[in-house]
Amino acid sequence: MEEYCIGVDIGGTDIKCGLFTLEGTLLSRWELPTDLSDSGSHIISDTAASIMEKLKGFHLTESDIKGVGIGVPGPVVGKDMVEVAVNLGWKEYRAAREMEQITGFWTSVANDANLAALGEMWEGSAAGCLNAAMITIGTGVGCGVVVNGKMADGFHGCAGEIGHIRLLAPEDIIGVCGCGRTGCLEQAASGNGIVKLVKREVIDRKRESSLSGLEAFSSREIFDAAKAGDPVAAECCEKLMGYIARACSVIACVLDPEVIIIGGGVSGAGDYLIDGIRERFREMAFPPLKETPIRIAALGNKAGIYGAAKMVRDM
Amino acid sequence: MEEYCIGVDIGGTDIKCGLFTLEGTLLSRWELPTDLSDSGSHIISDTAASIMEKLKGFHLTESDIKGVGIGVPGPVVGKDMVEVAVNLGWKEYRAAREMEQITGFWTSVANDANLAALGEMWEGSAAGCLNAAMITIGTGVGCGVVVNGKMADGFHGCAGEIGHIRLLAPEDIIGVCGCGRTGCLEQAASGNGIVKLVKREVIDRKRESSLSGLEAFSSREIFDAAKAGDPVAAECCEKLMGYIARACSVIACVLDPEVIIIGGGVSGAGDYLIDGIRERFREMAFPPLKETPIRIAALGNKAGIYGAAKMVRDM
């Protein structure tokens, strides 16, 4: 009887896997390293072998498993075709078909940011909500959108690419985005973006800051400095929070979600970040929507495997 | 046997009704005037009586009808509660329950702009698409969003309120929006908005234009003047097209729809408008999405009844 499903989250460093009941209980969680050799062509077979091994340990057979859900860092079309996943070396790769051929398990693939939103909706900060958006602030800025209880993938697999909404003020534009344009949200409001903003202040403009002496610093160190009262760091954190709040206000006007979740590495800044975003959102949002809750993600780096499992469970 | 459904589109002037087969064929279309007296409290009973009369003519009984779908100009929660519909005099009105109590037909209510998108997806310019957005440029700017084949209502019934995305350049902000803020899209990129832009040029700034002598002019006359080569009108039309293109680029980053449809009264400007929006969209959109088709709506003022019928058909 199909009582279990598998959630997989493939990243550039490791592959996270989870064995779930169809009710959402995570029974076992394990990781394996991502083998990037040969254009990432061993990734799916490594994952498949690891899953089969795990199932053997649980005395589960094919008939017990509803299927495998896989999250990947790139746009996915038709729950199978990975258009491109630069960090894995994949390009136009039918990852679901590959997994199905090896394991015999019915498989579905989707973008990792979208799956994280679905995971938070299943068992995390948006539990019970049928409409939610989750903004992931990491190296860049991504977003997953759930509408009527289902993930939005987008026609080209690009739903939630809010990091490329162009809304930076001219004075905050530093260089060109990876997409070839200027002014994209993630150029200032991401982990990389805020480092660029601070470097401009302390290196190019030689402003005094607790970060001035350092060889390099991370977004985490910037937020810590801001919390400790460093005015340059605080100013740049405020810019990040203002831009994320603006993105939230845009998402609210388009989708009116029940809740907006903030996740990703930068969300480790906690209440300082969330309170700042919420305050600015209330000031700038369309008035009927200004009380839309903005919450920190609950599942951390497990959101992806939860979402991948949920996707399979619902199909 | 349930083989038919009813679509209703309630406006401030008239109520449009349609009798459909479940396959999407419009068998009969009729209208009745909107009675705005007594805070619009006769609207549903008038509509119900008109439907029953029509069904009698077709020799149809309750068992032949799957249900009634109703579109209203305002936010709707839970397919029943109309939060507010200023033009009808309604406030916190359970319109679906009222219709059900009178007719015995299962009834569902939604926002009219959202239903127009669903209608275009069923039998119009987005036919066959599971993911589409339809921007309605009329007095204001609205938008309906369809994700995975289902309409997005939003938690407060405000999905698609893109007219209140704040993206106007400071020089194009004239006065305060109805929502109490400044810089909202619809303050420049709507029928009312473009009239304000042109009036500022020809009246306040006394610029020479073919529209200068007129007591009043409509968005239609502005587009006609632009097509005839009037530089002031053309400049303001370009602003409108640029802002709508920007809204399209935002929607593309959030939802990546298969197609974006442009409807509403201002869309009567035809290819001049659509070509202008498309050209600007291609310049400013996230590169993987810049070929997203932008098309003019096909169903005209029938989109609402098609969408209302489709909503009931799918439930």
Interface residues (C-beta under 8 A of the other chain):
Chain A: P75 C129 N131 C143 V145 V147 N148 K150 A152 D153 G154 F155 H156 G157 C158 A159 G160 E161 I162 H164 I165 R166 L167 C179 G180 R181 S249 V250 I251 A252 C253 V254 L255 D256 P257 E258 M284 F286 P287 P288 L289 T292
Chain B: P75 N131 C143 V145 V147 N148 K150 A152 D153 G154 F155 H156 G157 C158 A159 G160 E161 I162 H164 I165 R166 L167 C179 G180 R181 S249 V250 I251 A252 C253 V254 L255 D256 P257 E258 M284 F286 P287 P288 L289 T292
